[in-house]
Amino acid sequence: MTALISAHDNRTIIAVTSGKGGVGKTFVSANLAAALARMGKKVLVLDADLGLANLDVVLNLYPKVTLHDVFTGKCTLREAILPAPGGFSVLLAGSGMVEYSRMTPEVRDQLQRVIAEVAPQFDHVLLDTGAGISDVVLYTVSLAGRVLVVATPEPTSLTDAYATIKVLANTQGRRRISLLVNQTRRPGEGRAVRLQLQQVVDRFVNPPLDSPVQLELLGEVPADPAVRDAVQQRQLLVEAMPGAPAAIAIVAAAARLDA
């Protein structure tokens, strides 16, 4: 519990999470990192989706060492932190590691140690978590000072985002949670989604709490064909197509994140 409380105070560490997969969470993490790096910030993205890692695919990297090697003592943490396109650093996880599908005491201790060691070295550490509310995801989020929930306007995504917010409020005492709405179809849809979620939280989550949960809209990223093109080409959108509407929106969200 001590680690959890101290982590809450560390605004350097930002957990990027989502209620369901397929909402663009890893895409958002990587491009936010690139946008922050362009602002002169020292940024690390840690692929905390320990069993189903895919940050390496998004960045077109072929790592020789991963977080798994750090955990097993095959390499040092310094050796596993790699430069990524976009001017930031990454700490990649090995994909398909069944031993990381549940949070054992060993994995818990190793992850906490790694994050505690890297945090002082960077202006921002983004934890790209898995989706959902498994014990692995929730523990990873507990190590962050800030939480960013990525959602889309789709009803299933909103339902799962609400479930995530409710669990974080009740189990981790989260009272301020940032929201980024991806794949919006019209201007202002992100604000409408935030309002809709806030109203449900106010009705069903906040009444018994000591203080209310407040959702802060970090930004809305419009549905944009350039996103699909960048993902297929394994490029960072903010680097390859900085004039694309989605890229401009992510840069604006990064500025708010750093404020």
Backbone torsions as a table, in degrees:
resi	resn	phi	psi	omega
1	MET	NA	-34.0	178.9
2	THR	-60.1	-42.6	180.0
3	ALA	-63.0	-38.8	-178.9
4	LEU	-64.1	-45.0	-178.6
5	ILE	-64.4	-45.2	-179.0
6	SER	-66.6	-34.9	178.7
7	ALA	-64.7	-37.7	179.3
8	HIS	-58.7	-28.4	-178.8
9	ASP	-82.7	-11.7	-174.4
10	ASN	-93.5	95.7	-176.6
11	ARG	-74.2	-7.6	177.2
12	THR	-64.8	-34.9	-172.8
13	ILE	-94.9	122.1	-176.8
14	ILE	-122.8	117.2	176.1
15	ALA	-85.4	122.7	175.7
16	VAL	-102.4	112.4	-171.8
17	THR	-135.7	176.2	179.4
18	SER	-158.7	156.4	179.0
19	GLY	-74.1	-29.4	-179.6
20	LYS	-140.2	162.9	177.3
21	GLY	-79.1	168.0	175.1
22	GLY	81.7	12.4	-179.2
23	VAL	-98.6	-0.5	178.4
24	GLY	91.6	24.8	-174.8
25	LYS	-62.2	-47.5	-178.7
26	THR	-69.0	-38.1	174.6
27	PHE	-58.3	-45.0	179.3
28	VAL	-64.1	-46.0	-179.3
29	SER	-57.2	-49.0	-176.0
30	ALA	-65.6	-42.6	-177.0
31	ASN	-76.4	-32.4	171.7
32	LEU	-61.6	-42.0	179.4
33	ALA	-61.2	-44.3	179.7
34	ALA	-64.1	-39.9	179.2
35	ALA	-66.4	-40.2	177.3
36	LEU	-65.7	-39.3	178.6
37	ALA	-63.1	-36.7	178.6
38	ARG	-66.7	-22.5	177.4
39	MET	-85.1	3.9	178.0
40	GLY	90.6	10.9	-178.6
41	LYS	-89.5	148.4	175.4
42	LYS	-91.6	116.6	-168.7
43	VAL	-127.5	140.0	172.1
44	LEU	-124.0	133.6	169.7
45	VAL	-108.0	122.1	177.5
46	LEU	-104.3	121.0	179.1
47	ASP	-77.0	96.4	-176.4
48	ALA	-93.4	7.6	172.5
49	ASP	-84.0	76.9	-162.9
50	LEU	-62.5	-31.2	-177.8
51	GLY	-93.9	-25.7	-175.5
52	LEU	-128.6	50.6	-175.4
53	ALA	-64.9	137.7	176.7
54	ASN	-144.1	10.6	177.7
55	LEU	-61.7	-35.7	179.1
56	ASP	-62.0	-35.4	179.4
57	VAL	-68.1	-45.2	-179.9
58	VAL	-59.6	-37.2	-175.8
59	LEU	-95.4	1.0	179.8
60	ASN	58.0	44.9	178.9
61	LEU	-109.1	149.6	178.4
62	TYR	-126.3	80.3	-171.0
63	PRO	-71.9	140.9	173.9
64	LYS	-88.7	-24.7	177.7
65	VAL	-128.8	145.9	-177.7
66	THR	-135.7	179.2	176.9
67	LEU	-57.8	-33.5	177.8
68	HIS	-58.6	-40.1	179.4
69	ASP	-67.8	-33.4	176.1
70	VAL	-67.4	-46.4	-179.1
71	PHE	-59.3	-36.6	-175.3
72	THR	-94.0	3.2	175.7
73	GLY	78.2	14.7	-179.3
74	LYS	-80.8	-19.2	175.1
75	CYS	-152.2	165.5	178.5
76	THR	-83.6	163.2	177.3
77	LEU	-61.5	-41.1	179.6
78	ARG	-58.8	-39.2	-179.2
79	GLU	-69.5	-25.7	-176.0
80	ALA	-88.3	-13.5	177.8
81	ILE	-83.0	117.0	-172.0
82	LEU	-115.2	150.5	173.0
83	PRO	-73.0	142.3	179.5
84	ALA	-119.3	158.0	170.3
85	PRO	-56.9	141.9	-179.6
86	GLY	100.4	-2.4	172.8
87	GLY	83.7	14.5	176.6
88	PHE	-117.3	177.0	-179.5
89	SER	-108.5	155.8	178.3
90	VAL	-133.3	151.1	171.3
91	LEU	-126.0	104.0	-169.7
92	LEU	-91.4	151.7	177.0
93	ALA	-106.7	152.1	176.7
94	GLY	-78.6	136.4	-177.8
95	SER	-85.5	148.4	176.5
96	GLY	77.3	20.2	180.0
97	MET	-86.5	97.1	-173.7
98	VAL	-63.9	-25.2	-178.6
99	GLU	-68.6	-13.7	179.4
100	TYR	-101.3	10.8	-179.2
101	SER	-77.6	-12.6	174.0
102	ARG	-137.8	155.4	-172.5
103	MET	-88.8	94.5	175.6
104	THR	-82.2	160.7	177.4
105	PRO	-56.6	-34.9	-179.2
106	GLU	-65.9	-47.9	179.4
107	VAL	-64.0	-40.4	178.5
108	ARG	-57.3	-49.3	-178.3
109	ASP	-65.6	-41.5	-179.0
110	GLN	-64.5	-44.5	-178.3
111	LEU	-65.3	-42.7	178.8
112	GLN	-62.4	-42.4	-179.5
113	ARG	-63.2	-45.0	-178.5
114	VAL	-62.2	-47.6	-177.1
115	ILE	-66.4	-40.0	178.0
116	ALA	-62.9	-33.2	-177.6
117	GLU	-77.5	-36.3	-176.4
118	VAL	-83.7	-27.7	-173.2
119	ALA	-53.2	-44.8	-177.8
120	PRO	-68.7	-13.3	-174.8
121	GLN	-89.2	-8.4	-172.8
122	PHE	-133.2	154.7	173.3
123	ASP	-72.9	-36.5	179.0
124	HIS	-140.6	132.9	171.0
125	VAL	-117.2	114.5	178.6
126	LEU	-96.3	122.3	176.3
127	LEU	-96.4	106.6	179.3
128	ASP	-84.4	94.8	-172.9
129	THR	-81.7	172.5	168.6
130	GLY	-73.2	174.2	178.0
131	ALA	-91.9	155.8	174.8
132	GLY	94.8	-164.2	-173.8
133	ILE	-128.1	39.5	174.9
134	SER	-69.3	166.2	-179.7
135	ASP	-64.5	-31.2	178.4
136	VAL	-64.4	-47.1	-179.1
137	VAL	-64.8	-47.4	-176.2
138	LEU	-64.8	-38.3	178.4
139	TYR	-66.4	-42.3	178.4
140	THR	-59.4	-45.2	179.1
141	VAL	-62.2	-34.4	-177.7
142	SER	-63.5	-20.1	-178.9
143	LEU	-85.1	-3.1	-176.4
144	ALA	-100.0	146.8	175.1
145	GLY	-79.4	-26.4	-179.8
146	ARG	-132.0	151.8	178.6
147	VAL	-125.0	131.4	174.5
148	LEU	-117.6	115.0	177.0
149	VAL	-94.5	124.5	177.0
150	VAL	-99.0	129.9	179.7
151	ALA	-141.2	164.0	170.8
152	THR	-115.8	167.9	-179.5
153	PRO	-71.3	-3.6	-178.6
154	GLU	-64.9	140.8	-177.5
155	PRO	-54.8	-40.6	-179.4
156	THR	-65.9	-37.6	178.8
157	SER	-66.5	-41.7	-179.6
158	LEU	-66.2	-40.2	177.7
159	THR	-61.0	-44.0	-179.0
160	ASP	-72.7	-34.2	175.9
161	ALA	-63.4	-41.9	177.4
162	TYR	-61.1	-43.6	179.4
163	ALA	-60.6	-41.4	178.8
164	THR	-63.4	-47.1	-179.8
165	ILE	-60.4	-42.4	-179.6
166	LYS	-62.6	-44.7	-179.9
167	VAL	-65.5	-42.6	-179.7
168	LEU	-65.0	-35.9	178.7
169	ALA	-67.8	-42.0	-173.6
170	ASN	-83.1	-32.8	-175.2
171	THR	-100.2	-23.7	-177.2
172	GLN	-119.0	0.0	179.3
173	GLY	68.5	23.5	-180.0
174	ARG	-69.0	131.9	178.6
175	ARG	-123.1	-16.5	175.1
176	ARG	-127.3	116.9	-178.0
177	ILE	-128.5	129.2	178.3
178	SER	-85.1	151.6	-178.2
179	LEU	-132.0	131.2	171.3
180	LEU	-119.9	123.0	-179.0
181	VAL	-99.1	116.3	-176.8
182	ASN	-98.0	154.0	174.3
183	GLN	61.0	41.7	176.6
184	THR	-73.7	151.6	-174.8
185	ARG	-102.7	-14.9	-180.0
186	ARG	-153.0	151.8	179.8
187	PRO	-57.9	137.9	179.1
188	GLY	89.6	-7.1	-178.4
189	GLU	-66.2	-33.3	177.3
190	GLY	-61.7	-43.4	178.2
191	ARG	-62.4	-39.6	179.3
192	ALA	-65.3	-39.4	178.7
193	VAL	-65.3	-44.9	178.2
194	ARG	-59.2	-44.4	-179.9
195	LEU	-62.4	-43.5	180.0
196	GLN	-61.1	-46.7	179.1
197	LEU	-65.5	-41.5	-179.6
198	GLN	-61.6	-39.7	179.8
199	GLN	-63.6	-40.0	178.4
200	VAL	-68.4	-41.4	177.6
201	VAL	-62.4	-43.6	179.6
202	ASP	-60.6	-34.4	-175.6
203	ARG	-81.7	-41.4	-169.4
204	PHE	-111.6	-18.9	-176.4
205	VAL	-107.6	-45.1	-170.1
206	ASN	-71.8	-33.2	-173.1
207	PRO	-49.2	-45.7	-177.6
208	PRO	-85.4	-3.4	-174.0
209	LEU	-82.1	155.7	178.7
210	ASP	-68.3	-32.3	174.6
211	SER	-145.5	151.5	-171.4
212	PRO	-77.0	151.0	172.6
213	VAL	-78.8	128.0	178.6
214	GLN	-113.5	127.1	176.7
215	LEU	-96.1	127.2	-179.5
216	GLU	-109.3	125.0	179.7
217	LEU	-79.5	110.8	177.9
218	LEU	-76.4	-32.0	179.1
219	GLY	168.3	170.5	173.5
220	GLU	-126.7	134.7	-177.6
221	VAL	-112.4	115.6	-174.9
222	PRO	-69.3	150.5	170.9
223	ALA	-59.4	129.8	-168.9
224	ASP	-150.1	123.0	179.4
225	PRO	-57.0	-25.8	179.9
226	ALA	-63.1	-28.8	178.7
227	VAL	-63.6	-49.1	179.6
228	ARG	-60.2	-41.9	179.4
229	ASP	-61.7	-44.9	-179.0
230	ALA	-65.0	-42.2	-179.6
231	VAL	-64.3	-43.8	-179.7
232	GLN	-64.7	-32.7	179.7
233	GLN	-89.5	2.6	-178.4
234	ARG	54.4	46.2	178.4
235	GLN	-119.2	155.5	172.5
236	LEU	-78.4	127.2	-177.4
237	LEU	-60.0	-43.5	-176.1
238	VAL	-68.1	-19.0	176.9
239	GLU	-90.6	-47.3	-172.9
240	ALA	-78.2	-38.2	-176.4
241	MET	-136.9	66.7	-174.0
242	PRO	-63.4	-19.0	179.8
243	GLY	-87.7	-4.5	-179.7
244	ALA	-66.9	144.1	-178.7
245	PRO	-53.8	-40.8	-179.9
246	ALA	-66.4	-38.2	179.1
247	ALA	-64.6	-43.7	179.1
248	ILE	-61.1	-39.8	-179.9
249	ALA	-66.9	-38.5	-180.0
250	ILE	-69.0	-39.4	177.2
251	VAL	-61.6	-41.2	178.1
252	ALA	-64.8	-39.2	178.3
253	ALA	-66.0	-38.5	178.6
254	ALA	-62.8	-39.7	178.6
255	ALA	-62.9	-39.4	177.9
256	ARG	-69.8	-35.9	179.7
257	LEU	-63.8	-34.7	-177.4
258	ASP	-85.3	-12.3	-174.9
259	ALA	-66.8	NA	NA
